[in-house]
Structures are given as structure tokens and as C-alpha cells.
């Protein structure tokens, strides 16, 4: 139940988004990854 205005989405993505997967494979630590997280998902961007 959202308490601070956030939305809960109950969607399971069987195939990981390409941009997210690319970043997870590129960096070895969370600190490195944190500075370069994608701000949007490729599959959503392609629908536009």
C-alpha cells in the first residue's frame, strides 16, 4: 500500500530491459552502477 505517493506496479518482466542489462554487465560495483543508471527503459522509449 503506497504511503508516500508512490505507485506499486505488479508487472513481471520476463525479459530484462536491454539498457538495464547493459549497465548491470558493465559495472562491477553498486557505486559505479549508481552513477550511470538508465533514467528510462528502452522498451518504453521505442514505443514512442
C-alpha positions, 0 to 999 in steps of 0.5 A: 500500500503506497504511503508516500505517493508512490505507485506499486506496479505488479508487472513481471518482466520476463525479459530484462530491459536491454539498457538495464542489462547493459549497465548491470554487465558493465559495472562491477560495483553498486557505486559505479552502477549508481552513477550511470543508471538508465533514467528510462527503459528502452522498451518504453522509449521505442514505443514512442 
